[in-house]
Amino acid sequence: MIIRKFTEQDAQAVSELIITTIRISNTKDYPVELMEELVKTETPEHVLQRASWTHFYVAEEAGKIIGCGAIGPYWGKEDESSLFTIFVHPEWQGKGIGRAIVETLEKDEYGIRANRIEIPASITGLPFYRKLGYGFKDGKDTVDEEHLYRLEKQIEAPVIRQVEDAEEKSRICREILEALPEWFEVPESREQYIRECRKWFFAAAERNGRAVGFLCLKETGKATVELAVTGVLKALHRRGTGRALFEAAKAYAVAAGYEFMQVKTVAEGLYEDYDRTNRFYQGLGFRELEVIPQVWDEDNPCQIYVMSLRKSPWEQIMTRRSYRGKYKPDRIPREDLKTILEAGLAAPSGCNKQTTSLVAVDDPEILKQINAVIDPPVCETAPAMICVLSQRINAFRDRCFATQDYSAAIENMLLTISSIGYGSCWFEGHITDEDRICDRIAEILNVPEGYDLVCILPVGKMESEPTVPKKKPFAERAWFNGFGKTEETE
Ligand SMILES: Cc1cc2nc3c(=O)[nH]c(=O)nc-3n(C[C@H](O)[C@H](O)[C@H](O)COP(=O)(O)O)c2cc1C
């Protein structure tokens, strides 16, 4: 049995198949007179008319059409579709042909672009569709005036997955690139991608069990990866799949320690399709680096885009969060701990008195002793901790800025911790209460007289996402040229 696209020559055979099936199968659930009325409308012309605005398929066995089905937009919508005209000849029912037809329809362009698929189902077809995951629309489990159930299935957004297998990479790459002739029409370069993608980082987007897009990264220098090739089926353009693929690839590149990502495309202003590609890359945050006309040929000047994979200081500040969840057990390299400590020591201090000192703890035995005195426990799972010590030294006459000094040091360290991929939280209130946990930690670390242990910062890879606290709106806490003056009231 094969399932193929309907052609005009099939109209007569499909009409006969529908009429036979209605007469034999549907009359078990509907009055004969009603079905006879229905078969009058199922003419070859009617089949052709339906095939003109849907994607119509037939199931064929030894040259004979034994089943059919169609999918089309649900009342013209781009993200909702409907299945129609699903029939399997009575002699071929119960052999998985109906399921194969529905799966084909769900994998069709109209299937993969839909967030919801509806089926007007006959009483006869109901158990079959229910088995395929279709439920009653709006919970209504009775037939309507057309004697049909309205069934529907919500379709999950495309899922992004890293592909490791070389054969699978080539297969997906071919499937997508061959469906995008506007961008990949030159067979030699297409075949080159299909060959070379086998050794690249490869992320695929899948929907309804079908690949709908992919993206590859290749290393072009120790610090740089190139977005070598990406494609998303046109049915899903401008629906977030390309961006989701990119975000997954970017997360991989950041975690792998790359600093830059570059991408090449045909410079803007020459071809409409490539102009859209340019806008897509710009929207992802790529910046124009240079146009080099010689890379491809004179009709296709090469625009190189680049993107920093490191967050800017501003982004670091805006995305830092206090993390109070569990940490992964991975050891923190000493290099990273030193980087964090150096950031703390680099902070400003009143009259440069440098009243803040730091102790990093990564010895599991000592961490255990410290955690035993922190009640309730807050950083039991963290593989390292930074303890902040402060000396109450006067900076200027009788003014002591020790609190400001260690606060600046802590913020520097928190920003550094998040910039190199770890989580932390400023634990001061918890350890400086009446129970003086801070003093007991200081004792464990042999901190001498004259130093107060004022804060601890756990350090580790986060197991979950930090929660995002609500901050008051800008206009409630920051003004221009006078207290309470917003830009509007200034
Ligand atoms: C001086 C100070 C003491 C803090 N002490 C604690 C603490 O003992 N326990 C805790 O869970 N968070 C503590 N925090 C973290 C704050 O709760 C946190 O910064 C605040 O809720 C805002 O969240 P954010 O850091 O994600 O912006 C402290 C923060 C500061 C500045």
The ligand as a Tripos MOL2 file, in Angstrom:
@<TRIPOS>MOLECULE
LIG
   31    33     1     0     0
SMALL
NO_CHARGES

@<TRIPOS>ATOM
      1 C1         22.1540   43.1090   52.4600 C.3       1 LIG1
      2 C2         21.4470   41.9490   51.8380 C.ar      1 LIG1
      3 C3         21.1680   40.8400   52.6020 C.ar      1 LIG1
      4 C4         20.5430   39.7210   52.0490 C.ar      1 LIG1
      5 N1         20.3180   38.6060   52.8190 N.ar      1 LIG1
      6 C5         19.6530   37.5580   52.3010 C.ar      1 LIG1
      7 C6         19.4120   36.4070   53.1080 C.ar      1 LIG1
      8 O1         19.8180   36.3180   54.2520 O.2       1 LIG1
      9 N2         18.7110   35.3850   52.5610 N.ar      1 LIG1
     10 C7         18.2560   35.4300   51.2690 C.ar      1 LIG1
     11 O2         17.6030   34.4840   50.8320 O.2       1 LIG1
     12 N3         18.4960   36.5040   50.4610 N.ar      1 LIG1
     13 C8         19.1860   37.5600   50.9570 C.ar      1 LIG1
     14 N4         19.4630   38.6510   50.1500 N.ar      1 LIG1
     15 C9         19.0420   38.6400   48.7470 C.3       1 LIG1
     16 C10        17.7880   39.4710   48.5200 C.3       1 LIG1
     17 O3         16.6710   38.8410   49.0940 O.3       1 LIG1
     18 C11        17.5800   39.6490   47.0030 C.3       1 LIG1
     19 O4         18.6580   40.3890   46.4920 O.3       1 LIG1
     20 C12        16.2640   40.3690   46.6910 C.3       1 LIG1
     21 O5         15.1720   39.5510   47.0400 O.3       1 LIG1
     22 C13        16.1510   40.7360   45.2140 C.3       1 LIG1
     23 O6         16.2880   39.6280   44.3720 O.3       1 LIG1
     24 P1         17.4260   39.5890   43.2160 P.3       1 LIG1
     25 O7         18.7490   39.5120   43.9210 O.co2     1 LIG1
     26 O8         17.1230   38.3490   42.4130 O.co2     1 LIG1
     27 O9         17.2980   40.8570   42.4130 O.co2     1 LIG1
     28 C14        20.1440   39.7310   50.6910 C.ar      1 LIG1
     29 C15        20.4530   40.8730   49.9200 C.ar      1 LIG1
     30 C16        21.1150   41.9480   50.4730 C.ar      1 LIG1
     31 C17        21.4650   43.1240   49.5960 C.3       1 LIG1
@<TRIPOS>BOND
     1     1     2 1
     2     2     3 ar
     3     2    30 ar
     4     3     4 ar
     5     4     5 ar
     6     4    28 ar
     7     5     6 ar
     8     6     7 ar
     9     6    13 1
    10     7     8 2
    11     7     9 ar
    12     9    10 ar
    13    10    11 2
    14    10    12 ar
    15    12    13 ar
    16    13    14 ar
    17    14    15 1
    18    14    28 ar
    19    15    16 1
    20    16    17 1
    21    16    18 1
    22    18    19 1
    23    18    20 1
    24    20    21 1
    25    20    22 1
    26    22    23 1
    27    23    24 1
    28    24    25 2
    29    24    26 1
    30    24    27 1
    31    28    29 ar
    32    29    30 ar
    33    30    31 1
@<TRIPOS>SUBSTRUCTURE
     1 LIG1         1 GROUP 0 **** ****
